[in-house]
Amino acid sequence: MIEATEGLRTRAMTTIQAPTTDSAQNFQLARRPRRPGGGMSWADARITAGAAPTSLTARRLPLQAASGCLLASDLVALTNLPVADSSAMDGWAVAGSPPWRVVADLPAGQVMGHRLADGQCVRIATGAVVPEGTDAVLPVERSLLHETGVRPTDTDTDAAPRTHIRLAGEEARRGDVLLPAGTIVTPPVLGLAAAAGHDTLPVIPPATVDVFVLGDELSFSGVPSPGRTRDALGPQLPAWLGSFGAAPPSIARLPDHLRDLTAALATSAANLIITTGGTSVGPRDHVHAAVEQAGGRVVVDGVHVKPGHPMLLAALPGDRWLVGLPGNPFAACAALITLVRPLLEGLHGLGPAATVTATLATAEPGRPGDGHRLLPVRRDPNGLATVLPSCGAAMLRGLAQATGLVVITPPGAAAGDEVEYLPLPWQQLTRAI
């Protein structure tokens, strides 16, 4: 096992004695005061979430099993790439001037044991090691074979020195860093690792996630009706989490009962637990109480941002983490970007992403009472961001059309100002029909 670098803070779990009945807990929740100023600032919440966890322990896995993981250390070439001078074409390895007399066939995988003399050539396959003394490789389609030997069809270019020879170490030299730690292991990365001599890779596996969808009022198929709200979070969470590098989540629906939620939190073995809804102070909002009864502690209790204010981050026993998403869909997506993404970056041993900016196309007045605001925008290739309508906490239409979110600080911003831009982890593509 390879120990990954520790995060910036360690966790001390505190067990808090809580009432055992739902009614008693509901009474206490109703009286739980709001944090001053609407909760932690948006910027501090992101920093806290990223610094909270220690990195998951790295493992050394066979190449195919490492797909989708993150490199836990730099990928280093164990040999020169290519290992030796080799042919880039099917054709003839030639020495000296034409015509060349054919002295051997050299398929890939065989090495000629003696040096080519001037006026000689060997038939050679792509990838085969060129014999010592080879001046160039003449492609077979640009050659003429006569009883007198091999000639090029174009004497000016086809047999120029070193033509169509891949030089040893041309791509990389032994000991070169091919890719840095933190790179996602994609299919080409697996191929590069194999070519460089690796059979296994030290990787940080994707964090495991359990999602608990809360809300007795939710329906999970068909058209919503008065009193029945269609679940709009469950269907999108796997794609969000996958784009953040997490493993495919397990998704379960739970009734609005403290006992059921507490049991789910206590028994989940996932690195990260996500709940949808239940983070506010209503009589059926049980996330705070369930965290306490499961032996956890709240780290971020509300964030001063719109949408997404009642989001929550908690530490649970066993090096596990919980993010409570607000029930409103856009507010929940704001919480995914604010808390879940940096938390997963911390679990995966990654630092925060570089800040990206955009230029506002219109003025966005300040709303100090709302704290920061996250607004869906379309950002054009020149960096100009146009705020989209339908950006209320319960609305998804604006976000579905967006390329990202802009961050509006409490003082507001004028048209033409540069503001922080949070790209969505996919591009919204449309096609004319």
Secondary structure, DSSP 8 states (H G I E B T S, - for coil): -B-----S-----------SSHHHHHHHHHH----GGGSEEHHHHHHHHHHSS----BEEEETGGGTTSEESS-EE-SS-BSSS-EESSSEEEE-SSSSBEEEEEE-TT---SS---TTEEEEE-TT-B--TT--EEEEGGGEEEETTEEEES-TTTTT-TTTTEE-TTSSB-TT-EEE-TT-B--HHHHHHHHHTT-SEEEEE----EEEEEE-TTEE-SS--BTTBEE--STTTHHHHHHHTT----EEEEE-S-HHHHHHHHHH---SEEEEES--SSSTT--HHHHHHHTT-EEEEE-EEEES-TT-EEEEETTTEEEEEE-SSHHHHHHHIIIIIHHHHHHHTT------EEEEESS-EE--GGG-EEEEEEEE-TTSEEEE-S--STT--HHHHT-SEEEEE-TTEE-TT-EEEEEE-SS-------
